[in-house]
Amino acid sequence: MSSLTCTNLTLFTVAGIIIQTIGLSLFVYGFFPVKPALSGVSGPESFRAPTCNSVHNQSERDLPPDQLKALYEELSGIPPFDRLVLMVIDGLPAEFVLGKDHQPPSKALMEAMPYIQSLLANGAAIGYHAKAAPPTVTMPRLKAIVSGAIGGFLDVAFNFNTQALLDDNLLGQFLKFGWKMVMLGDETWLKLFPGLFIRHDGVSSFFVKDTVQVDQNVSRHLVDELSRDDWDLLILHYLGLDHVGHIGGRNSILMAPKLLEMDEVVKMIHTSIIMNQENGQGQTLLVIVSDHGMTENGNHGGSSYEETDSLALFVGLRNHVSDYASHTLNTVSQVDITPTLALLFGVPIPKNNVGVLISGTFESFTDDQQLKALELNSWQLLRLLQAQLPGLSCENSPCDSFSDVQGSRKSKCNGNIEIMVCCLYRNAAVLHNSWKSKDVSRSYSREDYGSIVAAYYEFLKTASESLSRRVTDKPVNLLAFGVAAMLLSCLILLCLIFHICKEFYIREKQLFDSIYSMYTWNLAETFILGIMLILVISMGSSSMVEEEQYIWHFVTSTLDLLLLRKTMQSLPARRSQSSFRLYNGTKKIGFQMCSIFVLVISGRTLRGWHQGGVNWTYLPDISKWLEQAGSNYIKFIHLISGLLMISFCLFALSLIGSRRKLVLVVGFSFLVPGLLVLQHIMLYQENTLVSSSCSATLWVQIIFAILGIATIGTFMALPWLMPICVSKRYSGHDSYMSTSVPIEIQKKYPLLELKDTLFVTGWAYMFCWCLLQLLLQQPINSVPILLLLVQIFAIMIYSSYCGLHHKQWVEIAALYYLGMAGHFALGNSNTLATIDVAGAFIGMSSYSTLLSGILMFIITYASPILFLLSMVMYISVKDTSYLVIPQNADSGHLLKIMLAFPCLVPLGVNSILLTTYTIVLLLMRNHLFVWSVFSPKYLYVCATTVCVYIGVSSVAGTMIYSYLVLALRKRMQGSSSSIDPR
């Protein structure tokens, strides 16, 4: 069989990665398109029935603001409010104010917001649970509130780099009225609407450590702004409550004081509104909304009830006083706020709105005005349906008949969506026309009015649901090409793995023919491949996607037992040997069994640390128990974990046994930042619930700098400083290497020096990464990080002694599986809500999208990257007696032997999972949970692919650089030795 050269192997691998990247990019671009929107803005035609031959009157659109406002009021017949105060309390769950499951909020929550509760109790306010659509992050939710449109799923990425909103929206309509607008708070508004506000004071929404100043910056302007009469819209966006949640969760000790602070702000605004109205300054409406809710841990981004339960509270609608329950148990959609505000203030409903008029907000208006509002909402949704449903287009539907529906008979509606919405609209229009004719003779009844309202809402809700759920047309060719490219890439990588396995197998068989039985297929290898099949099958189930952590924990536990079984099976094979060999063999097996027991115990502890997933997070676990014990216990555990981590790492470094001076220098360079991390924990751990100080930020930045210098310095300088072995020392330096590596090869190539260099460099990578995690992770995760490090050392001990008992690809696959199990053991899941946003701002004095994104990635993928970086040390400790190195071997052959499996196996496993899940997502594109379950999982799969690329590139780069430098020094030393006769 022809051997695959190192150059060809590299070219094929890089080609596979490039093809995979291209395919992934094409699929993401095709599957997650920017949601299509109708161009232009609504105008006077919005107040007239939709017709196919309607012509926009440009002269009406160009009217001055005062005349345009008068025209809109005349066409709608609804008296508008004069001013609007829109108060956004970021992250406030509606249940904090309105309760849940027909139960009022807890006593503590009601006492934290006494004024708002009094407004609800006396009927001065009416509140709604406004269900937000995923992803539950700020920018797309603000778009939904002001435009009524549900954005694309990838808005979760655009949330970190907001662009101007060009679609039709309420603020643009208000501007046409000549309104003056003021914004205080989240700078996202300034990015969405640049140049729109006459006054503004924006703050960064991503610097989550700030829970105080971020709100004081808004409130300090309130007294002055409320006394002014030069604005028509005042937007107040408070971020502190959301930041409190990110840092301490719903039950943070800062939550009640923050709610009380918001309540005082509401009281101040409402009192000012009442005084202004008494002074004849017009009718002002106060609307209090939240963009999303939060989980128990204070995070958001997913689709759980806690995250989508946002608030919509209207204060000043002039409703009659009624019972408290009717004002708190209503549930609407968040996009329903848009048409409600548009009609309350007399502006056209934005073109792309899919919301429905909120019932109860127009109770103070006459019956005719309420029906007119429903009719205007129906016309707007009908126009949007005509644009998006081919069956309702002007060419296929008698649209002209919509405006003058005659008769009084209500028909039964069924059939496809086009027929159904058309029928429902006709029913509502028929009843309304009948009402208008009866209104002249005053012969109508309340039953007639109720029937019309019910008919309109039946059409509106059906149309809204159809528009909200409608899957956008996806470019089939683009998706097919993307999937084909990923399949091709997967095939290339798997063929390379198979080719390398076959090549190594044939050569090992030639050398070790007497122990050929060692190379037969065993249970562990079958299990490794069987797990891939289990993962592939489970991806088609939404429940298994939500609870994927159970699969990985099962995989690692079972694999540990299989390794233990294999190790115990090898024990009797040595009974025929001499006593000395039997002792050595038993000693090795003892080390292997101990390492497996360590893996089992640490794995079980990690399994119970966090109750991950989606559906069972409320169940008790170790982390919840420790959090209940108090912050002092957590701080103590954090310190002990740090001390043990530093001790284990220094002990592991001391095992190298040679190069003492060099090892001491490297060890000391990492001991310094380790001690600084412990000092940081002691000084600032108790202050995590308050805004960060400059000294804490500076301290972390110093640690970052020292860690970076030490790690990069070790990587760059160590190959140049590692002593080169002289030829006399080869015979006893590495007994197991000498069995398969000819002495000429050992003299020519720096294999022994390379092992030592990779060991120290791999150690430096892992120690640096663990110290970073001690700084960035939640303090409760310090023990899991320590246990992950212990697992790595255990698998290194096992691999160094296992020799021929396991193929190398099995051990590397086991490392990959352990990394994924650790990912979920740290509290991660397949929902966006478990991403730790707070840690992404540690050590940052100001907000940076790039830096915070990098830190967020480091926190989220702490475990997979740690295990990938451990491949560097794995290469150095792996018993190389199975490597058959011919005497004519060159550098490329040696690099291929050492790097092939550590690079190809992670790429191959990830390629299988990525390609499979891409196909699953394509098949599930019409599934009910495509956006709430499968799409977030796909984002994680894509991020895992980037993680694997980074890890494999680091391993390959370290190996190649170290080898080339050492080979150069070896060659130079050989040249100087040949010149020097001594």
N, C-alpha and C positions, 0 to 999 in steps of 0.2 A: 504494500500500500504506500502510495506516495505521501511523503511527509509535508505538512503545511508549514511553510516558513513563517518566522515571526513577522516579517514585513507583510506577507499576504494575510496572516491572521489579523494584524492590526488594521489593514485596509478594509477587510470584510467587516470587522467589528465597527469601525467608524462609519462605514457605509450603512450598516444596519441601523445605527443610532440616528444618522442623518435622515434616512428614509422614515424611521419611526417618528422623528420630530416633525417632519413635513406632514405625514399622515395625521398626526395628532392635531397639529395646527389647523389643517383643513377641516377636520371633523368638528373641532371646537367652533371654528368660524361658521360652519354650516349649521350645526345643531343649536348654537346659542346666538342666533342673529339678534341684532338690535330690533326691538319690537316695532313693526311698521306703524307710522302715524300719518294721519291726514294732514296735508300741508295747509297753510293759511290759518286764519282765525275766524271765529264766529262773529257775525255782524247782525244787522237788522233782520236779515232773512231768518234768523233763529226764532223770531217771534211770529213767523208765518209757517203755515203747513208746508211740508216738503212736497215738491212737484218735480217731475223730470225736466220740464221746460222752464223752470224758474230762472230768472236772470237777476244777478246781483246789481242793485242800484248803487253805483259807485258814489253818487252825490250824497247819499245817506251816510255812507261810510266816512266821507270826508267832512262831515259836519263838525263844528267846534264842540268842545267837551260839554258845555252847558246845553246846547241844542241836542246833542246826541243823548245825553242823559234824559232830557225831557221826552225825546222820541221813544226811547226804550221804556220809560215809565208809562207812556201813553199806549204803546203796543202791548205791554204785559198786563196793565191794569192792576199791578201790585205795588202798594206804597213801600218804597225801600227804606232801610235804615240809613243813617247818615255817616256813621263812623264805625270802624271795626278795630277792636283790640284782640289780636291773635296771640295767645300765650301758649307756647309749646314747652311742656315739661318733659324733657328727654328721658325715655325709659320708664315712665310712670305706668305701672299696670292698672288697668281700670278697676280691678278688684280691690285695690287699696282704697278707692273712693266709693265704689258702688257695691262692693261685696261680690259673692260668688254663690252659685247654686241656690238662689232664692234666700240667701242668708246675708245679713249686713256685714260690713267689715268688722274686724275684731275691735274690742274696746280700745286697745292701744292705738290702732290706726285712726279710729274716730276721734280720739282725744288729740291726735297729732294734727288733724285738719278740722278744727271745730267750726270755723266760719263757713267752709264749703259744705259741711254737713248741715248747717243751719239753713243755707240757701236751698239745699235739696229738700229739707223738711218742710219749709214754708212755701214751696212751689216757685221760688224765684229763679231756680235753675232746674234744668232737665239734663240728665246724663245718660250716656249710651256706652255699651261695650262695642267699640269700633274695631272689628276684626281686621288686622293688617295682613297683607299677603306676603309670603316669603319672597326674597330674603328680608328679614327684619333688621335692617340697618338703616341709618338715618337718611341718607340721600334719596334712595328710591321711595321711601315713605313720605318725605316732604314733597316729592314730585306727585305722588298719588293724592296728597291732600290738596294741592293747588291746581292740578290738571285733571284729576279724576281718572287717570289712565294707570293701568298696571304695567310697570316697566319690565324689561327683560331680566332674566335671571342673573346675567353677568353684571348687573348693576351693583352687585356686592363687591366686585373688583373696582368698578368706577367710583365707589363710595370713598376711596382713598385719594382720588384725583378728580374731583367734581368739575364738570364742564358746564357752560351756560345752558340753561333750558330754553330751547328754541320752539318747543311745541306750544300750542295755545294753552293759556293758563289764566287763573284769576287775576294775578298781579298785572299781567299785560292788559287785561280787560279794564282793571281799575285805572291803569295809566291812561287809557283812552278817555276816561271820564275826567281826566285832569287831576286825579288824586295825588296828594303828596304822601309819601310813605317813609317811615322811619323803622330801622331794624337795629335791635340790640341783642347780642348773644352769639350763637353759633355762626361762624363765618361761612358755613355751607350756603347760607342764603345769599351772601355776597358773591359766591362763585356761581350760583344758579342764576342770579339776576344782577349782573355787574352794571353799575351806573344807574340803578333804578331808584335808589334811596337818597332822599335829600340830606339825611343824617344817618350815621351808622357807627357802631362800635362792635367789631367782631372779635371773637375769641376762638382759639383752636378747639375743635371737638375731640381731638384724639389724644390730648395730653391728660390722660385719665387720672393721674396722680393728684391733680388739682381738684378739690371738691369745694373750696371756699371762694377763692378769688374769682373763679370762673363765673360765679353767680353774683358776687358783689359788684363785678364789672357791669352787670346789667342793672341791678337795683339802684346803683348810685345815680343813674340818670332818671329814675322813675318820677320823682317829685317834680323835676323840671319839665319833663315831657308831658305829664298829665295836666300840668297847668297851662300848657300851650294849646293854641287852637289852629296851628298852621299845618297840622297833619290830618289825614283821613284814615290812614291805616298804620297801626303801631304793632310791630312784630317783636315779641319778647321770647327768646329761646334760651331756656335755662338748662344747663348741662350737668349741674352738680349732682342731682339725684342719680343720673345714669352712671356717673363716675363713682359714686358711693357704692352702687351695685357691683360695678366691675371689681372694686377693691375688696369689699366685704360681703357681698351678696345681699339678698333681701333682708336678712336678719341682722345686718350690720348695726352696730351701736350708733352709727351716724345717721341711720335712716329716719328715725322719728324726728330728730332735730331738723333734718332737711325738709321733711314734709311740713313741719310747723313753719319753717321759713317760707315755703311756697304758699302756705295758707295765709300768712301775713301779707304777702304780695297780692294775692287775690283780694283780700280785704281792702288793701289800699286802693287798688284799681277800681273795685266796685263802689267804694265810698266816693271816689272822685267822679265816677260816671253819674251817680245819683245827684251829686251837687251840680254838675254841669247841666244835666237835664232840667233840674229845677231852675237854673239860670237861663234856660231857653237856648242851649247850645246844640240842640238836636238829639236824635235818638242814637245811642251808642250801644253796640252789641259786644259783649265779652265772650269769646270762644276759647275754652281751655282744652287743648288736645295733647296727646302724647304720640310720638312717632311709632313706638313699639313698647312691649313689656320687657320682662326679664325672667330668667330662670331662677331657681333657688340660689344658684351660685352668682347671680348677677349678670350673666352673659346673655347674649341674644344673637340672632342671625338665622335661627332655624324656624320650624313651623309648629312647635308645640303650642298648646293653649296659653301657657304662661308668657310666651314670647309674642304671640299675635294679639293678646288681649290689651289693646290700646284704648285710650279714653277720648271721648268727645263730650264736652260739657258746655251747654249753652246757658249763659247768664244774661237775663234781660229781654226775654222773648215776649213778655207781657202775657204769659199764660195764666189761666186761672189756677188758684191754689187747689191742689188735689192731694190724694194720698201719696205717701213717700215711695211706696213700692212701684207705682206707675212711672216714677221718674228715674228709677235705678235698674230695672230689670230688662230694658230694651237692648237688643243686639242688632247692630247694623254693620255694614262694611265700611272700612276707612275711606274708600273712594266716594261714599255717599255724602261726605262732607262737602265735596266740590259743588254739585248741583244745588245743594241746600243753600250754601253761602251765595252762590251766583244769583239765585232767585230772591233771596232775602235782601240783596243789595242792588237788584235791578240790572244786572249785566248778563250778557248771553252766556249760556253754559259752554265751556270749552269743547272744541270739536271732538276730541278723543276721549271724552268722559264716558265711563261705563257705570257710573254711580247712579243711585236711585234716590229721589227726594226722601229725606228722613221724615217719617210720619211723626206728628207731634210738634214739629217746629213751626207749623203754620196754623196752629189752633186759634190764634188771636185774629186771623184774617176771616173774611166772609167766605161762605161756601163757594161762590163764584170764583173768588181769588184763589182758593185752594185748588179747585178743579183746573183753573187756568195754569197754575204752577205744574200740576201733574201733566197737563197737555203739552206744555213747553218741554218738559223732561222727556215725554214720549216722542215728540218730534225730533229732538236731538238724537236720541238713541236709534230712531228709525233711519235717520240720515246715515249714522255710523254703520248700521246693519246693511243698508243699501250699498255702501262703499266696500264692505268686507265680505258679503255673501253674494255670490254670483246670481243666485236665484231671485234675489231682490233688486238686481240692477235694473236700470231703466229699460234695457233691451228685453228683459225677461218678465217684468212685472208691470201691471197697470198702475204705476205710481200716481198718475194724475187723479185717480179716483179716491186717493186717500184724503184729499182735502175737502171733498164734499160727499161724505158717506151719507146715504139716505136710508130710511127705514128705521124700524125699532125692534127688529128681531135679533136676538143673540144666538149665535150658532156655536156648535160644539167643535172644539179645535183639536185636531190630531194630524199626524203625518210627519214629514221631515221638518227640520227647524225653520226653513223658509216659509213653508205653509203655515206652521204653527204661529210664528210671531206675526205674520200677516193677518191671520184670523183673530188673534188676541187683540191686535191693534184695532181692527175693524169693530170688534165687539165693544171696546171701550169708546171708540169714536161714535158708534151708533147710539149708545146710551147717553153720551154727552150731548150729542145733537138733539136727542129727544128731550133732555133736561133743558137745553136752551129754549126749545119751543114751548115747553111747559112753563119756563120761567116767565115768559111774557104773560101768560094767563094766571100765574101764581098757583098752578095746580099740582106742583110737585110735593113730594113727601120726603121725610128723612130716610125712608127705606130706599127711595130712588137715589138719593145722594150717596148712601152707603154702597149701593150696587155699582155706581160709577167709580167710586174710589177703589173698590175691590177689583173691578175690571182693569183699571189703569195699573194698579200695583201688580196684578197677575202678568200683564204685558211687560211692565218695567223689570220685574224680577227675572222673568224668562229671558228677556233680551240681555239684561246685565250678565246673567250667568253664562249665556251663550257666548257673549263677547269676551268674558273673563277667561273662560275655559278653552276658547278656540285656539287650537294649535296653529302657529304661524306656518306658512308654507316653507318647507325646507328644500334647499337645492339638492335633489337626489344625486345628481352626478358628483357633486362635491363630497357628499357623505360617502358615496360608494368608493370614490377614489381614496378618501382618507382611510376607510376601513381596509381597502386593498393594500395600501402602503403599509399599514400596521401589520397586516397578515404576512406580507413579504418580509418585513423586518423581523418579525417573530420567527419565521421559517429560517432566515439567515442565521440568527443567533443560536437557534436550537440545532441546526446542522453543524455549526462550528463546535458546539459542546459535544455533540455526538462524535464528530471527527476526532476531537482531542481525546475523548474517552477511549475510542477505538485504537488510536495510535498508542496511547500509554498502555492500554491493555495488552496489545500484541508484544510490545517491548518488555513489559514486566513478565509476561508469560514465558518469553524466551530466556530471561534471566532466572526467574523463580519457578522453573517448571516443577520442581519437587514440592512446592507448596501451592500448586495451581488451585487447590481447593479453596484457598483464601479469596480467590477472585470470583467465585461463583456468586450468583445473585442472592442477597439475603433479605430478611424481613424489614430492616431499617430502610434500605433503598426502595423497597416496594412501598413502604409507608410514605416516604418523601414524595414519591410520584402520585400516590393515591390521594394525598392531601391536596395536590393541585386540582384533581378532579372534584374533590369535595368543595373546594373554594369556588371553582367554576360553576358547579350546580347551585350553590347557595346564593350566588349573585342574582339569580332570577327571582328571589323572594325578598319582598320589602322588609319583612320582619327579620330575616337573617342579615340583611344589610344594616338594619338598625342595631342589631345585637351581634355584630361580627366578632366582638372580643371573645365570645365563648368559643368560637372555632379556634382562634389562635391559642387560647389557654389550653384547650383540649390537645391541640397539635403538640405544643411544647411538653406538656405533661406526659403524653403517650410516647413521644420521641425519647424523653429521658429514660423511661422504663425499657424501651427497646435497646437503647445503648447499654443500659445496665445488664440486660439479658445477654447481649452480645459479649460483653466483657466477662461475665461469669462463665459463658460457654468456652472461652479461650483458656480458662484455668486448667482443666484436666490435660490439655495438650502438652503441658510442660513436665508431666510426671516422669517421663523417660529421660529427662536431662540430668546433668550433674547437680550436686547440691548447690554449688555456687550459682549456676544458671537458674536453678529453681528458686533460689532466694531472690535473685534479681528480678525474675519474672513475676514472682508473687508480690514483690515490692511495687513493681510498676502497676500491676492490677489493683493493688491496694490504693495507690494514688488515684487511679481511674475511678474506682468505686466511690471513693471519698468525694471526688469532684462531681460525680453524678448525684450523690446525695445532697451536696450543696446546691446543685441546680434544682433539684426537686423541692427542697425546703424554701429556697429563695423564690422559686416560681410560684409556690402556693401562697407565700406571703404577698407577693405582687398581685396575685389574683384577688385577694381579699382586701387590698388597700383601697381601691375605688370600686364602687358599684357602678360600672360604666354603662354605656349604651343609651337608650332612650326611654324604655318602658319601665325599668326597674331601678331607677336612680334613687328612689325614696327608701329603698331597703338599707338596713344598717351596714356599715363597713368600718374598717379600721380608721380611715381618715375622719369620718364623722365622729367617731368615739373620741379621737384625740382633740378635735376642734371643740367638742363639748367640755373637755377637761380644762381648756383655757389656753391663752396665748403663751403663758410662761412655760407650760409643758412643751408646746410646739417649738418655742425658742431653744429650750434645752435639747430636744431631739435634733433640731437643726444643727446645733453646735456639735453634738456627739457624732452625728452623721458626717459632718465636715472633718472632724478629727480622725475618725476611722478611715475616711476616704484618703486623706493625706497619708496616714500611716500605711495603709495597704499599698498605695502607689509607690511610696518610698521603699517599702520592703520588696516589692516586685522589681524595682530598679536595681536593688542590691543583689538580686539573683543572677545578674549577668556574669559575675565572678571574675571578670577581667576589666581592664581599662579603668582602674579604680579612680585615678585622678579625674579623668573625663566624666565618669559617672557622678562624682561628687560635685563637679561644676554644674552639670545639667540638673542634678537633684536640687542644689541650692537655688538655682535660677527659678525653679518652680515652687520651691518651698516658700519663697518670699510672697508671691501672690496668694498662695494658699493661706498663709497667716493673715494677710490683709483681708481676705474673704471672711475669715473667722472674726476678725476685728470688726468688719462691717456688720456682720450678723449681731454681734454683741452691742454695737452702738446704735444701730438703726432698725433692728428687727421690730421693736415695739412701736416704731413710728410709721408703720406701713399704712395705717388708716388715716393719716393726715398728709397734707401736701408735703412733697419732698423738699428738703433743705438744700441749699447750695453746697454745703459741705458733704452731704451724702452723695449728691450727684458727682462732685469732683472726686470723691473717694472711689466711686465705681469707675469713673473714666481713667483714673490712675491704674486700677486693677486691669481694665481692658488693655491699656497700653503695655503694661508689663507682661501680661499673658501673650499678647501679640508678638512682642519683641522676643520673648523666650521661645515661643513655638516656632516662629519663622526663623529665628537664629539657629535653633537646633536643627531644623530641616536643612538650612543652607550650609551651615558651618560643619556639622558633624561628619559628613563624608570627607571633608578636607582635614579634619583633626584626628580621625580614627587611625590608630597605628596600624601599619601594614605588617603582616606576619612574614617573617623570613622563612626560607624553605626548610630549615632544620626543625621548625616547630610543627610542620604539617602532620607528622606521624601520630602525635598524641593529642592534637588539639581537638579533633572532632572524630571520634572513633566510628560513629555510625556513618558519617559522610564518606570516610575513606573506603567503605565497603563497596561503594558504587561509583565513586568519582575517581578517575585515574589521577595519579600524582602529578602528571603533566598538566592536567586541567586545573588542579588546585594551585600549582605554581603560576600558571598563566593568568587565571582569573581570580578576583578577590572574593571568593564565595564565603569564606569564614568572616572576613571583615564586613561583608554585606549583611550577614546574619546579625552581627552585633549592632551595626548601624540601624537596621530596620527595627530591631528590638527597642532601642532607645528612642528612635523617632516615633514609632507606634505608641510607645509609652507616653511620650510628650503629647501626642495628639489626644489620647484618651484623658490624660490628667487635665489638660487645658479645657477639654470639652466638659468634663465633670465639674470643674471649678466654675465655668460659665453657667452651668445649670444650677449650681448652688446659689448663684447671684440672681438668676432670672426666673427660675421656677417659683411657684408658690412654696412657702416654707414647709408645708405638709408633704411635699414631694421630695424632700431631701433623702428620706429613707429609701424610696424606690430607686432614686439615682444611685445610691450606694449599692443596693442589691443588684442593679444592672451591671455595675462595675464588678461586683463579686462573681456574677454569672460569667462575665467575660474571662476573668482570671481562671475560673473553674474549667471553662471549655478550652482554654489554652493549655492547662495542665493535662486535661484528657487528650487533647490532640497531640501533645508532645510525646505521650507515652503509647498511643494506640498503634503506631507503626502501620502494619499491613492490614489491620483488622477492619478498617473503613476506607473506602475510596474518598479522595479529597473532596469531591463535589458534594458528598453527603454531609461532611462537616461544615462546609461553607453554606449549604442550604439550611442546615440547622442554625447557624449563626444568623442568617437572614430571618428565619422564623422567630428566633428569640427576640430579634430587634422589633418585629411587628407586634409580638405579644407585649413587649415593654412599652410600645407606643400606646396601647390601650390601657396598660397598667398605670400609666401616668395620668389617667383621667380623660384621655382623648376619646372621641367617638366619631361617627360619620355625619354628625350635624355641625353646622358652623358655630353653634352656641357654645361649644366647649373650647374654642380657641381663646387662649389667655391673652386678652388685649392689654391688661394692666402691666404685665411683665415686659411688654414691648417698648416701654418708655423709661425703664430703669437706666440711669446713667445719661439721660438726655436732658439737656437744659432748655431745648426748644424743639418743636415738632419738625420731624423730617419724614416724609412718606417713605423714602428709600430705606433709611436706617431702621425705622420702626417696623417696616415690612420684613427686613432681614432678621431682626430680633424675634419677631413673631414666628418666622419660619424656624429659627434655631430652637425656640421653646417647643413648638408643636412637634418637630421631628427630632427631638433630643435622642430618643432611643434608636431609631433606625440608623441615623448618622453615626452614633456612637459605635454600633456594631459593625458598620461598614468601615469606619476608621480602624477598628480592631483588626481588620484584615492585614494591616501592615505588620503588626506584631505576630499574627498567626503565621505569616510567611516565614518569619524568623524562627519560630519555635517548632514548626512542623518537622517531624522526623523525615529526612530526605533519603533514607535508605532504599525507598522504592523507586527513586528517580534513576533511570538508566541514561547515563551521559556518555556517549561515545567519545573516543579520543579525538576525533576530528570536529568536536562540537565547537561552535562559535558563540559569540555573545548573544546573538539572536536566539539560538536554541536554548540557552540557559534562561533568558528572560521569558521565553514562551513557557518553559516548564514551571517557572515560579509564578507567573502572572495569569496564565490562561484561565484556570478555574476561579481564582479570586475575583476576576473581572467578569468573566462570561456567565457564571452561575447567577449572581444577582441580576445582571441584565436579562438573562433568559427567563428567570422566574417572574420578574417584573413585567417583561414583555408579554408573557402568557396572561397574566392578570389584567394588564392594560387592554390588550386586544380583546379578550373575552368580555370585559365589562363594557367596552365600546360597543360591541355587538349587542349585549344585553340592553344597554341604554337606547340603542336604535330600535330594538324590538319593543321596548317599553315606552316609546315616545308618546303614546296615547293613554298611558296608564294614569290612574287617578293620582298616584304619588310621584309622578315623574319629576316635579319641581321640588317637592318637599323631602323626598327620600333619595331617589336615584341620582338626581343632578348634583346635590351636595356631595354624595359619595364619589361622583365622577371627578369633581374638583379635587378631592383628596387623592384619588388615584393619579391624577395629573401631577399634583404636588409631590407624591411619592416617587413618580418617575424622575422629576427634577432632583429629588433627594438621592436616588440611586446614581444618576449621572454625576452628581457632585462627589459622592462617596467613591465611586469607581475611578473617577478622574484623579482624585487625591491619592488613592492607592497606587494607580499606575504611574502617576507623575513622581511620587516619592520613590518608588522602586527604580524607575528608569534613571532619574537624576542621581540617586545614590550610587547605582551601579556604574554609570558613566564616569562619575568623578573618581570612584575607587579604582576602576579599570585604568583610567588615565594615570593616576598616581602609581598604580602597580607597574604599568608599562615604563613610566619615568624612572621608578626605582630599579627596575630590571635593567634599563639602559645604563644607569649610573653604576650598577654593580658589575656589568660586563666591562665597563671602561676601567674601573678601579681594580687593579690586580690583586689587591688585598682581599 
